[in-house]
Amino acid sequence: MARLAQSVPRNRTVRFAVLGNSVQRAAAPGYPSSRSSAVKRRIIVGGLVLLSLVLITVSFRSSALDGVQGTVAGALRPFEIAADRVSRPFRDAAGWAHGLASAKSDNRKLRTQVQTLQQQLIQDEGAVNENVQLKAQLNYHGPPSLQRFRRVSAAVLANPLTALDESITIAAGSDDGVKNGNVVITPQGLVGTVDKSRGSISRVTLLTDAQSAVTATDLTNPAAVGVVRRGGGGSDVLVFDRVPKAPYVGIGDTVITAGSVSRALPSLFPHGIPIGTVSSTSGNDINIFQTIQVEPFVNFATLQSVIVLVPKR
């Protein structure tokens, strides 16, 4: 009994000690310290954001921070160079992959276009051969073509001196076989005709002259036949005149020389010389002809060389 009585207080003491220790641990949790840490972090983040806004505002409105910015930029320059060198291979690899994909796509498109053009070329060559055979069988005599003329290249010695002068002087004349009435062209299109020819020079009257005119037709719709002459709006404006309303002439159509319409009306101009592009069309109920303006292919003010078409003997 004595032992039991002595042991009970000891156990109670130990139990109370344990309970006391547990109560003390539960009574001192860390929640207030974590809350204060979160508040401090928010204050620091808010202060940094506010400081950033202030620095951005000062940077835009004042030059006071230019020196600091330059110093910081200079200090960060080595890191920027290092980052660029590290990332450059990856950028090059991405660019190479993108270029390879684009090249493959372009290659497929080009192959498709080449096949289409080859088929079109075969059809065109077949049509040309068939046309030649039919002409030979019918003994057909068409308008004179460029193949019937000898080409004499000549430099332009003098451009129009005044706004009223619509002629040029070229370095080719009768010594080269050039005669009055020969047609003058450039690789772009029709220029005019030779007005006077002597020894080694000739004068060419331009298509924009008030006295010049040429029978022409629409390349898209050959039924539209008329006369191209100088327009009333200026020397650089041509008019496709005397074209009835029935044949359709659209904006963007190419106008070419018609050549000889019939043997009774021979033309000095071979068939198929480009003249210009239709820039506008209009009409009314009173006039039976269309009003068609043509923008010439040739820039008459900057001519430097021309080609004279001399008929072959």
C-alpha positions in Angstrom: 0.0 0.0 0.0 2.8 2.4 0.8 4.3 1.6 -2.5 1.1 2.2 -4.2 0.5 5.4 -2.4 3.9 6.6 -3.3 3.6 5.6 -6.9 0.3 7.4 -7.5 1.6 10.9 -6.9 4.5 10.2 -9.1 2.3 9.1 -11.9 0.1 12.1 -11.4 3.1 14.4 -11.4 4.4 12.8 -14.6 0.9 13.0 -16.2 0.5 16.6 -15.1 3.9 17.4 -16.5 3.1 15.8 -19.8 -0.2 17.5 -20.0 1.4 20.8 -19.0 3.9 20.5 -21.7 1.3 19.6 -24.3 -0.9 22.5 -23.3 2.0 24.9 -23.5 2.9 23.6 -27.1 -0.7 24.1 -28.2 -1.0 27.5 -26.7 1.9 28.8 -28.6 1.1 28.2 -32.3 3.0 29.9 -35.2 0.0 31.5 -36.9 0.6 35.1 -35.9 4.2 34.9 -37.2 3.1 33.4 -40.6 0.4 36.2 -40.9 3.0 38.9 -40.2 5.3 37.3 -42.8 2.6 37.3 -45.5 1.8 41.0 -44.7 5.5 41.8 -45.0 5.7 40.1 -48.4 2.7 41.9 -49.7 4.1 45.2 -48.5 7.4 44.5 -50.2 5.7 43.5 -53.5 3.5 46.5 -53.4 6.4 48.8 -52.7 8.4 47.2 -55.7 5.4 47.7 -58.0 4.9 51.3 -56.9 8.7 51.9 -57.3 8.5 50.4 -60.8 5.6 52.6 -61.8 7.4 55.7 -60.5 10.6 54.8 -62.4 8.7 54.2 -65.6 6.8 57.5 -65.2 10.1 59.4 -64.5 11.8 57.6 -67.5 9.1 58.7 -69.9 8.6 62.3 -68.7 12.2 63.2 -67.7 15.8 62.5 -68.7 17.0 62.3 -65.2 17.5 58.6 -65.3 19.3 58.4 -68.6 22.7 58.1 -66.9 21.5 55.4 -64.6 19.8 53.5 -67.5 23.0 53.8 -69.5 25.1 52.4 -66.6 22.7 49.6 -66.0 22.6 48.8 -69.7 26.4 48.7 -69.8 26.5 46.4 -66.8 24.0 44.1 -68.2 25.5 44.1 -71.7 27.8 41.1 -71.1 24.9 39.0 -69.9 22.9 40.1 -72.9 25.7 39.0 -75.2 26.1 35.7 -73.4 22.3 35.0 -73.6 22.3 35.9 -77.3 25.2 33.5 -78.0 23.5 30.7 -76.1 20.1 31.2 -77.8 21.5 31.8 -81.3 21.9 28.1 -82.2 18.3 27.4 -81.2 17.1 30.4 -83.2 19.1 29.3 -86.2 17.8 25.8 -85.9 14.2 27.1 -85.8 14.8 29.4 -88.7 16.4 26.6 -90.7 13.4 24.3 -90.0 10.9 27.0 -91.0 12.9 27.8 -94.2 13.0 24.1 -95.0 9.3 23.7 -94.6 8.7 26.9 -96.7 11.1 25.7 -99.4 9.3 22.3 -99.6 6.0 24.0 -99.9 7.3 26.4 -102.6 8.9 23.5 -104.4 5.5 21.7 -104.6 3.8 24.8 -105.9 6.5 25.4 -108.5 6.3 21.8 -109.7 2.5 22.1 -110.1 3.0 25.4 -112.0 5.7 23.9 -114.3 3.4 20.9 -115.1 0.5 23.3 -115.9 2.8 25.5 -118.1 4.2 22.4 -119.9 0.7 21.3 -120.7 -0.2 24.8 -121.9 2.9 25.0 -124.0 2.1 21.6 -125.7 -1.4 22.9 -126.5 -0.1 26.2 -127.8 2.5 24.5 -130.0 -0.2 22.1 -131.3 -2.5 25.1 -132.1 0.4 26.9 -133.9 1.3 23.9 -136.0 -2.3 23.3 -136.9 -2.7 27.0 -137.8 0.3 26.9 -140.1 -1.0 23.7 -141.8 -4.5 25.2 -142.3 -3.0 28.4 -143.8 -0.8 26.4 -146.2 -3.8 24.3 -147.3 -6.1 27.3 -147.8 -3.3 29.4 -149.4 -4.2 32.1 -146.8 -2.5 35.5 -147.0 -2.8 37.3 -143.7 -1.6 40.8 -142.6 2.1 41.4 -142.6 3.9 40.1 -139.5 7.1 41.1 -137.8 8.9 38.2 -139.5 8.7 40.0 -142.8 10.7 43.0 -141.6 14.4 43.6 -141.0 15.2 45.3 -137.8 17.5 48.4 -137.6 18.4 49.5 -134.1 19.1 53.2 -133.7 19.9 55.5 -130.8 17.6 58.5 -130.1 19.6 61.7 -130.8 16.9 64.3 -129.8 13.7 64.0 -127.9 10.8 66.4 -128.4 12.0 69.9 -127.7 8.6 71.4 -126.9 5.2 70.2 -125.8 4.0 70.8 -129.4 6.8 68.9 -131.0 5.8 65.2 -131.2 8.9 63.9 -133.0 12.3 62.5 -132.3 15.6 62.2 -134.3 17.3 58.9 -134.5 20.7 57.8 -135.7 19.7 55.7 -138.7 18.8 56.9 -142.2 18.7 56.1 -145.9 22.2 54.7 -145.7 20.8 51.9 -143.5 17.8 51.2 -145.7 15.4 53.4 -143.7 12.7 55.0 -145.7 9.8 57.3 -145.1 6.8 55.4 -143.7 8.8 52.7 -141.9 7.4 51.7 -138.6 9.3 52.4 -135.4 9.0 50.3 -132.3 10.6 49.4 -129.0 10.5 46.1 -127.1 7.6 47.6 -125.2 5.4 48.7 -128.1 4.7 51.0 -131.0 6.5 54.4 -131.2 5.5 55.9 -134.6 6.6 56.1 -138.2 9.6 57.6 -140.0 8.7 61.1 -141.4 11.9 62.1 -143.1 15.0 60.0 -143.8 18.5 61.2 -144.9 22.0 59.7 -144.9 22.5 58.7 -141.3 19.6 60.3 -139.5 15.8 60.2 -139.6 12.9 62.0 -138.0 10.2 59.9 -136.4 6.7 61.2 -135.9 5.4 59.8 -132.6 2.1 58.0 -132.1 1.1 60.9 -129.8 1.2 63.4 -132.7 -2.1 64.8 -133.8 -1.6 63.6 -137.4 -0.7 60.0 -136.3 -3.3 57.2 -136.4 -3.1 53.4 -136.6 -5.7 50.7 -137.1 -5.9 48.6 -134.0 -7.8 45.8 -132.4 -8.4 44.4 -128.9 -6.2 41.3 -128.3 -8.9 39.7 -126.1 -11.8 40.4 -128.5 -10.4 40.8 -132.1 -13.9 41.8 -133.3 -13.3 45.2 -131.7 -11.5 47.1 -134.4 -10.9 50.9 -134.4 -8.3 53.6 -134.8 -5.8 54.6 -132.1 -5.0 58.3 -132.2 -4.0 61.1 -129.9 -6.6 62.0 -127.3 -7.8 65.4 -126.3 -6.5 65.3 -122.7 -2.8 65.6 -123.4 0.0 64.1 -125.5 0.3 61.0 -123.2 -3.3 60.0 -123.7 -4.4 57.8 -126.5 -8.0 57.1 -127.7 -9.2 53.9 -129.2 -11.8 55.5 -131.5 -14.5 54.3 -133.9 -15.1 51.1 -131.9 -18.8 50.0 -132.0 -20.7 49.3 -128.8 -21.4 45.6 -129.7 -17.8 44.2 -129.2 -17.0 44.2 -125.6 -13.8 46.0 -124.6 -12.8 45.6 -120.9 -10.5 47.7 -118.7 -7.1 46.1 -118.7 -7.4 44.7 -122.3 -4.3 45.0 -124.5 -4.7 47.0 -127.7 -2.5 45.9 -130.7 -2.0 46.9 -134.3 -4.6 45.3 -136.6 -2.4 45.3 -139.7 -4.1 45.2 -143.1 -7.8 44.7 -142.7 -8.2 43.9 -146.4 -6.0 43.9 -149.5 -7.8 47.0 -150.7 -6.7 48.8 -147.5 -3.1 47.9 -147.0 -1.4 49.1 -143.8 2.1 50.1 -143.1 1.9 48.6 -139.6 2.4 44.8 -139.1 -0.1 42.9 -137.1 0.4 42.4 -133.4 2.5 45.3 -132.3 1.5 46.2 -128.7 0.1 49.7 -128.3 -1.2 50.0 -124.7 -3.7 49.0 -122.1 -7.4 50.1 -121.9 -7.6 52.4 -118.9 -11.3 53.4 -119.2 -14.4 52.8 -121.2 -17.7 54.7 -121.5 -20.6 55.2 -123.8 -24.0 56.9 -124.2 -27.2 56.4 -126.1 -26.5 59.2 -128.6 -23.0 58.1 -129.8 -22.9 54.7 -131.6 -19.2 54.3 -130.7 -17.5 53.6 -127.4 -15.2 56.1 -125.7 -12.1 54.1 -124.9 -8.9 55.6 -123.4 -5.6 53.7 -123.8 -2.5 54.1 -121.7 0.5 53.5 -124.0 3.2 51.0 -123.1 6.0 53.3 -124.4 7.2 56.2 -122.3 7.7 58.7 -125.2 9.4 61.3 -123.0 12.3 59.0 -122.0 13.1 57.2 -125.3 16.8 56.3 -125.7 16.8 53.8 -128.5 14.3 52.4 -131.0 13.9 49.8 -133.7 13.0 50.6 -137.3 11.1 47.9 -139.2 12.5 47.8 -142.8 10.6 45.5 -145.2 12.7 42.7 -146.5 13.4 42.6 -150.2 
